[in-house]
Amino acid sequence: MPTTTPALKAYLPPLARFLMCGLFIWDGVLQLRNPSATADYIASLEIPMPDIAVWVSIAIHLLGGLAILIGYKTRWAAAVLLLLCLGTAFGVHLPARDTANMIHFYKNLVMAGGFLYVMAFGAGALSVDEGVTIA
């Protein structure tokens, strides 16, 4: 059975973490720039306490995304983002007969699958979890 070259093992996990975290960091920044609009959107989804939920959402997006990016407590961050992806998929993007929402539904399921992989195999090379310190 062929094995993965050491160079791929060293550079693919950080690249994967970079690609996975971008959406969450970006969304967290967007929510932070206009939390009242985000709270209004959350309220339109009939989620309780939207003025509190917005700050929870911002924290999860930013802290979870940054933790995945640098590989810090990666399995825990992946678990939290997995729950966010599943909750958003089934709680927001599931309405039937809405093609745009169904695309987002499946996108969230794919991201959830990626986070399951991170939970199973960890951060990989070039991560705080693996002993690489941030200077």
Number of C-alpha atoms within 10 A of each C-alpha: 3 4 5 8 8 8 8 10 12 13 13 14 20 20 12 16 24 17 12 18 21 17 14 20 22 14 16 23 15 13 21 18 11 10 18 14 13 21 21 14 14 19 16 10 12 10 12 10 11 21 15 10 16 23 17 11 20 21 16 19 26 22 17 24 27 20 22 33 23 21 26 20 16 27 22 17 22 28 17 15 24 22 13 16 21 19 13 16 22 13 13 15 21 17 14 8 8 10 12 10 16 17 14 16 21 14 15 21 18 14 17 21 15 17 27 17 14 23 17 11 12 22 27 20 18 18 23 19 17 13 11 13 10 7 3
